């Protein structure tokens, strides 16, 4: 039980005295970078899904990449 107490005390000391926390300005700029990267990656995935979703079997339904994967029946 003493090891658990020591671990908690060391963790609190680490988080309050040794960790360098980002400033509010740094946090905002890093958040903007993450949001922009997330949007770009989602647009790339959507465009790939759209391109691979066009079927050549005269079907009027658009399946997308997920539909193609499910059609393979491997899952």
N, C-alpha and C positions, 0 to 999 in steps of 0.2 A: 504494500500500500504506500510505502514511503517513496518508492520509485515513481508511482503515478503522480504523487504530489510534487516531486522534484521535476518531472517532465512538464507539468502544468506551469510551475514557476519559471522554468527555463523558456517555455514557449511565450509566456507573457513578457518576459524580459527581452526576448528576441524581437517580438512584434512592437514593443514600445520604445526600445532604445537602439537597436541595431539596424532595423529595417529603414531604408530611405523611401519614404512615401512620395509619390508624385505630387506636384503642385496642382492646383485647380486648373491652371492654364494647360499644363502638360496632359492632364486627364482629358480635358475637352478636345485637344488636338488629336490625341490617340484614339478617342472615341470616333471622331470624324473620319480618321483613316480606316478604322475597322468598318464603319458603316459604308463608306465608299467601296472598299474591297469586297464587302458582302454583296452589294448591289451589282458590281461588275461580275463577280463569279456567278451570281444567279442569272444575270443576263446571258452569260456564255453558256450556261447549262440549258437555259430556255431555248437559245438559238440552236444548240446542238439537237435538242429534243424536237424542235420544229423541223429541222432539215431531215433528220432520220425518220420523222413521223409521216412523211409523204410516201404513200404506198403506190406500187406500180401494178397492182392486181385489179385495176379498174374499180376499186372500192371507193365509195364516196366518203367513207369514214376516215377520219384522221386518227391514227393510233398513237403516234409519238413513240419515243424510245421505250417508255415503260410498257406500252402495249406490245411492242415487238418482243421485249424480254418475257412478258407473260405468255406470248404466243409460242415461245420456245418450250414452254412447259417444263422448265428445269427447276422451278421453285415449288 
